Amino acid sequence: MYQAWEEVWSWDNEGSYVFKHKELYYMAYSGNSFESPFYGVGCATATDIIGKWTKYDENLILQNPGAFAGCRV
């Protein structure tokens, strides 16, 4: 299920990273295209790594500040 901020551009979710703290799994992921001004990071949690994931109600936890698009080195 996409959240409103994820549907603005291209509906891409990518770059997920999962870690466990105590008894809860956390997943950070990037939403939207890296070319989008709406590109950002969301978070979801689960009690079982292959179980149901619940997206954080306060997503978007990090967002492109609008000064750049994508990754530049």
C-alpha distances in whole Angstrom, upper triangle without the diagonal:
4,7,10,12,10,10,14,15,14,11,12,11,14,17,15,18,18,21,22,24,26,24,20,18,17,15,15,14,14,12,14,17,20,22,20,21,18,17,16,15,13,13,12,14,15,18,18,17,16,15,11,10,10,9,12,13,15,13,15,17,19,20,22,25,25,29,27,25,24,27,30,33
4,7,8,6,7,10,12,11,8,10,9,13,16,15,18,18,21,23,25,27,25,22,19,17,15,14,12,12,9,10,14,17,19,16,17,14,14,13,13,11,12,12,15,17,20,21,19,19,18,14,12,11,9,12,12,14,11,12,15,17,16,18,21,22,25,24,21,21,24,27,30
4,6,5,7,10,12,13,10,12,11,14,17,16,18,19,22,23,24,27,25,22,20,17,15,14,13,12,10,11,15,17,19,16,16,12,13,12,12,10,11,12,15,17,21,22,21,21,19,16,13,11,8,10,9,10,8,9,13,14,14,17,19,20,23,23,21,21,24,27,30
4,5,5,7,10,12,10,12,13,16,19,19,21,22,25,27,28,30,29,25,23,20,18,17,15,14,11,11,14,17,18,14,14,11,12,12,13,12,14,15,18,21,24,25,25,25,23,20,17,15,12,13,11,12,10,10,14,15,14,16,18,18,22,22,20,21,24,27,30
4,6,6,9,11,9,11,11,14,17,17,19,21,23,25,26,29,28,25,23,19,17,15,13,11,8,8,12,14,15,11,11,7,9,9,10,9,13,14,18,21,25,26,24,25,24,21,18,16,12,12,12,11,8,7,11,12,10,12,14,15,18,18,16,17,20,23,26
4,6,7,8,6,7,8,11,14,14,17,19,22,24,26,29,28,24,21,18,15,14,11,9,5,6,9,12,13,11,12,8,8,9,10,9,12,13,17,20,23,24,22,22,22,19,16,15,12,13,13,13,10,9,12,13,11,13,16,16,19,18,16,16,19,22,25
4,6,7,5,8,10,14,17,17,21,22,25,28,29,32,31,27,25,22,19,17,14,12,9,7,10,13,14,11,12,9,10,12,13,13,16,17,20,23,26,27,25,25,24,21,18,17,14,16,15,16,13,12,16,16,14,15,18,17,21,20,17,18,21,24,28
4,7,7,10,12,15,18,19,22,24,27,30,31,34,33,29,27,24,21,19,16,13,10,7,10,12,12,9,10,7,9,11,14,14,17,19,23,25,29,30,28,28,27,24,22,20,17,18,17,17,14,13,16,16,13,13,16,14,18,17,15,16,20,23,26
4,6,8,11,14,17,18,22,24,28,30,32,35,34,31,28,25,21,19,16,13,9,6,7,10,9,7,9,7,8,11,14,15,19,20,24,27,30,30,28,28,28,25,23,22,19,20,20,19,16,14,18,16,14,13,16,14,17,16,13,14,17,20,24
4,5,9,12,15,17,20,23,26,29,31,34,33,30,27,24,20,18,15,12,9,6,6,10,10,8,11,10,10,13,15,15,18,20,23,25,29,29,27,26,26,24,22,21,19,20,21,21,17,16,19,18,16,15,18,17,19,17,14,14,17,20,24
4,7,10,14,15,18,20,24,26,28,31,30,26,24,21,18,16,13,10,7,5,7,11,12,11,13,11,10,12,13,13,16,17,20,22,26,25,23,22,22,20,18,18,15,17,18,18,15,14,17,17,15,16,19,18,21,19,16,16,19,22,25
4,6,10,12,15,18,21,24,27,30,29,25,22,19,16,14,10,8,6,5,6,9,11,10,13,11,9,11,12,12,15,16,19,21,25,24,21,21,22,20,17,18,15,17,19,19,15,14,16,16,15,15,19,18,20,18,15,14,16,20,23
4,7,8,12,14,18,20,23,26,25,21,18,15,12,10,7,6,4,6,8,10,13,12,15,12,10,10,9,9,11,12,16,17,21,21,18,18,19,17,14,15,13,15,17,17,13,13,14,14,14,15,19,19,21,19,16,14,16,20,22
4,6,9,12,16,19,22,25,24,21,18,15,11,9,6,5,7,8,9,10,13,13,16,14,11,10,10,10,12,13,16,18,21,21,17,18,19,18,15,17,15,16,19,19,15,14,15,14,14,15,19,19,21,18,16,13,14,18,20
4,7,10,13,17,20,23,23,20,16,14,10,8,5,6,9,11,11,11,15,15,17,16,12,11,9,11,12,13,16,18,21,20,17,18,19,19,16,17,16,17,20,19,16,15,15,14,15,15,19,20,21,19,16,13,13,17,18
4,7,10,14,16,20,19,16,12,10,6,6,4,7,10,13,14,14,18,18,19,17,14,12,9,9,9,10,12,14,17,16,13,14,16,16,13,14,13,14,18,18,15,14,14,14,15,17,21,22,24,21,19,16,17,20,22
4,7,10,13,17,17,14,10,8,5,5,6,9,13,16,17,17,20,21,22,20,16,14,11,11,10,10,12,13,16,15,12,14,16,16,13,15,14,15,18,18,16,16,14,15,17,19,22,24,25,23,21,18,18,21,22
4,7,10,13,13,10,7,6,4,7,9,12,15,19,20,20,24,24,25,22,19,17,13,12,10,9,9,10,12,12,9,12,13,14,11,13,13,14,18,18,16,17,16,17,19,21,25,27,28,26,25,22,22,25,26
4,7,10,11,9,6,5,7,9,12,15,18,22,23,23,27,27,27,25,22,19,15,14,11,11,10,10,12,12,10,13,14,15,13,15,15,15,19,19,18,19,17,18,21,23,26,29,30,28,27,25,24,27,27
4,6,7,6,4,6,9,12,15,18,21,25,27,26,30,30,30,28,25,22,18,16,13,12,9,9,9,10,9,13,14,15,13,15,16,16,19,20,19,20,18,20,23,26,29,32,33,32,30,28,28,31,31
4,6,6,6,8,11,13,17,20,23,27,29,28,32,31,31,29,26,23,19,17,14,13,10,11,10,12,12,16,16,17,15,16,16,16,19,19,19,21,18,20,24,27,29,32,34,33,32,30,29,32,32
4,6,8,10,14,17,20,24,26,30,32,32,36,35,35,32,30,26,22,20,17,15,12,12,10,12,13,17,16,18,16,17,18,18,21,22,22,24,21,24,27,30,32,36,37,36,35,34,33,36,36
4,7,10,14,17,20,24,26,29,32,32,36,35,35,32,30,26,23,20,16,14,11,9,7,9,11,14,13,14,14,15,17,17,20,21,21,24,22,24,28,31,33,36,38,37,36,34,34,37,38
4,7,10,13,16,20,22,26,28,28,32,31,31,28,26,23,19,16,13,10,7,6,5,8,9,12,11,12,11,11,13,13,16,18,18,20,18,21,24,27,30,33,35,34,33,31,31,34,35
4,7,10,13,17,19,23,25,25,29,28,29,26,23,20,16,14,10,8,5,5,6,7,7,10,10,11,9,10,12,12,16,17,17,18,17,19,22,25,28,30,32,31,30,28,28,31,32
4,7,10,14,16,20,22,22,26,25,25,22,20,16,13,11,7,6,5,7,9,10,9,12,12,12,9,10,10,10,14,14,13,15,13,15,18,21,24,27,29,27,26,24,24,28,29
4,6,10,12,16,18,19,22,21,22,19,17,14,10,8,6,5,6,8,11,12,10,12,13,12,9,10,9,10,14,14,12,13,12,14,16,19,22,24,26,25,23,21,21,25,26
4,7,10,14,16,15,19,18,19,16,13,10,7,6,5,7,9,12,15,16,13,16,16,15,11,12,10,10,14,13,10,11,9,10,13,15,18,21,22,21,19,18,18,21,23
4,7,10,12,12,16,15,16,14,11,8,6,5,6,8,11,14,17,18,15,16,17,16,12,13,10,12,14,14,11,10,10,10,12,14,17,19,21,19,17,15,16,19,21
4,7,8,8,12,11,13,10,7,6,4,6,9,11,15,18,21,21,19,20,20,19,15,15,13,13,16,15,11,10,10,9,9,11,14,16,18,16,13,12,13,17,19
4,7,8,11,10,11,8,6,6,6,7,10,12,16,19,22,22,20,21,21,19,16,15,12,13,15,14,10,9,11,10,10,11,14,15,17,16,13,12,14,18,21
4,7,8,7,9,7,5,7,9,10,14,16,20,22,26,26,24,24,24,22,19,18,15,16,17,17,13,11,14,12,10,11,14,14,16,14,11,11,14,17,21
4,5,5,9,8,6,9,11,13,17,19,22,25,29,28,26,26,26,25,22,22,19,20,21,20,16,14,16,14,12,11,14,13,15,13,9,8,11,15,18
4,5,8,8,6,8,11,14,17,20,23,26,29,29,26,27,28,26,23,23,20,21,22,21,17,15,16,13,11,9,12,12,13,10,6,5,8,11,14
4,7,9,7,11,14,17,20,23,27,29,33,33,30,31,31,30,26,26,23,24,24,23,19,17,18,15,13,10,13,11,12,9,5,5,9,11,15
4,5,5,9,13,15,19,21,25,28,32,32,30,30,30,28,25,24,21,21,22,20,17,14,16,14,10,8,11,9,11,9,6,8,12,14,18
4,6,9,12,15,19,22,26,29,32,33,31,32,32,29,26,25,21,21,21,19,16,13,15,12,8,6,8,6,8,8,6,9,12,15,18
4,6,10,12,16,18,22,25,29,30,28,29,28,26,23,21,18,17,17,15,12,10,12,10,7,6,9,8,11,11,9,11,14,17,20
4,7,10,14,17,20,23,27,28,25,26,26,24,21,20,17,17,17,16,12,9,11,9,6,6,9,9,12,10,8,8,11,14,18
4,7,10,14,17,21,24,25,23,24,24,22,19,18,14,14,15,13,9,7,7,5,4,6,9,11,13,12,11,11,12,16,19
4,7,10,14,17,21,22,20,21,21,19,16,15,11,11,13,11,8,6,6,5,6,9,12,14,16,15,14,13,14,18,20
4,7,11,14,18,19,17,19,18,16,12,11,8,7,10,9,5,5,6,7,9,12,15,17,20,19,17,17,18,21,24
4,7,11,14,15,14,16,15,14,10,9,6,6,9,9,7,8,7,10,12,16,18,21,23,22,21,20,21,24,26
4,7,11,12,11,13,12,10,6,5,4,5,9,10,9,11,11,14,16,19,22,24,27,26,24,23,24,27,29
4,7,9,9,11,10,8,5,5,6,7,11,13,12,14,14,17,19,23,25,28,30,29,28,26,27,30,32
4,5,6,8,7,6,5,6,9,11,14,16,16,18,17,20,23,26,29,31,34,32,31,29,30,33,34
4,7,9,7,8,8,10,13,14,17,19,19,21,21,23,26,29,32,35,37,36,34,32,33,36,37
4,5,5,7,8,11,14,16,19,21,21,23,22,25,28,30,34,36,38,36,34,32,33,36,37
4,6,8,8,12,14,16,19,21,20,22,21,23,26,28,32,34,36,34,32,29,30,33,34
4,7,8,12,15,18,21,23,22,23,23,25,27,30,33,35,37,35,33,30,31,34,36
4,6,10,13,16,18,21,20,22,23,25,27,30,33,35,37,36,34,32,32,36,37
4,7,10,13,15,18,17,20,20,23,25,28,31,33,35,34,32,30,31,35,37
4,7,10,12,15,14,16,17,19,21,24,27,29,32,30,28,27,28,32,34
4,6,9,12,11,14,15,18,20,23,26,28,30,30,28,27,28,32,34
4,6,9,8,10,11,14,16,19,22,24,27,26,24,24,25,29,31
4,5,6,8,9,12,15,18,21,23,26,25,24,24,25,29,31
4,6,9,10,14,15,19,21,23,26,26,25,25,27,30,33
4,6,7,11,12,16,17,20,23,23,23,23,25,28,30
3,5,8,10,13,15,17,20,20,20,20,21,25,27
4,6,7,10,12,14,17,17,17,17,19,22,25
4,7,11,12,15,18,18,17,17,18,21,23
4,7,9,12,14,14,14,14,15,18,20
4,6,8,11,11,11,12,13,16,19
4,5,8,7,7,9,11,13,16
4,6,7,9,11,13,14,17
4,6,7,11,13,14,17
4,7,10,12,12,15
4,7,8,9,12
4,7,8,12
4,7,10
4,7
4
